Amino acid sequence: MINKRFAISAALIALIFAGLGASLGAKKFEPAPAADNATQKLFALTLNDAQSKPQAIKQWQGKFLVVNFWATWCKPCVEEMPELVQLQKDLAAKNVQLLGLGIDTPSNIAEFTQKYQISYPVFSAGMDGTSLSQAMGNKAGGLPFTALISADGKVVKTYSGRLKMTELRADIQRLNIKS
């Protein structure tokens, strides 16, 4: 009788702590609010594109931006690339610009963009990209991480992990109208 009560009590305690752990773990990966100067940091950057040509990011200032932090070695990043290519094609006429900031070596990024025919601007951001993603709310430092930036330069939404394209498209539609 005592062993049965002990087993039931132990199981209940384990369930409570498992639920608490799962809740806290999920909260750890939720994006934090972006730092006030996050977009200033972004627009101050000049990064090498996939062809190793320096590009000032400020050339896209004033557009609604989808900034995707990724790496060639990140499986979810690679999986969402074809959908992001299609997204850019679909939204280019609506003053929406996708930018890929690769947390990888320039040679890996160049090879990857050519192999997968990435049609939107992709840059080698290195460690600057990591600190910028953290400034935009990526407190866990995971990839992929995506930020929506309004035409007036505010981070209006962020996503940690692989994107759900229907949610992303709906958010762009809703938030781009406001900007």
FENSUL-V135784 format. One line per field, one symbol per residue. phi: phi as a letter, one per 30 degrees, with the letter a starting at -180 (. if undefined). psi: psi as a letter, one per 30 degrees, with the letter a starting at -180 (. if undefined). A space follows every 50 residues. Layout:
phi: ???
psi: ???
//
This chain:
phi: .dddddddddddddddddddddddddddcddddddecddddddddbbddd cicdbddddcdjcdcccccaaddcedddddeeddededddcedcicbcbc cdcadedddddddddchdccdbbcchdeddddddddjdddidbdbbbcbd dcicdcabbciddcddddddddedddddd
psi: eeeeeeeeeeeeeeeeeeeeeeeeeeeefkklkklegefeeeffkjlkaf ggkkkkfffgkflkkjjjkllffjeeeeefeeeeeeeeeefefghkkkkk jkilleeeeeeeeeeghkflkkljfbfeeeeeeeffgiffglklkkkkkl fggkjfklkkakkjeeeeeeeeeefeef.
//
